[in-house]
Amino acid sequence: MIEILTRSAAERVMEIVREELSNAIRHGHARQVMIDVTADTHDTVEVLVTDDGVFAPPAASGLGSSLLDEWCIAWERSRTDTCGTLLHCRVVLDPSFGRTTGAAAQSQPV
C-alpha cells in the first residue's frame, strides 16, 4: 500500500502512527498495539490504531492532536470495549491540505 502513496502522504501516515504508538506506550502503558492502514479513497487513507493500555482522555491538546487536526479530514480517539484506546482517522493525501489551506478536522467522528 505504501508504494502507491506519495512520499509526503506516506510521511504523514507514518508520523501519525509513530505518535500514536508512542502515546500508547508512554501514556497508556500498552503491551500490544494493532495498526491498520487502508486506502480509503484516492484522496484519503484510513488509519486505525488500537491498544490494550489504559484509556485516558487527553487533558490538553498535544502534538498528536495537532497533527490529526492538520492532516486529517476527520479523527476520533475513543475507549475500546477492553478499556484500551482506539484512534480512527482519515488522512488526506493531498500535500497542500493542512497548514497552507488552514483546514483542520478538530476531532470529528469518522
Buried (B, 14 or more C-beta within 10 A) or exposed (E): EEEEBEEEBBEBBEBBBEBBBEBBBEBBEBEEBEBEBEEBEEBBBBBBBBBBBBBEEEEEEEEBBEBBBBBBBBBBBEEEEEEBBBBBBBBBBEBEBBEEEEBBBEBBEB
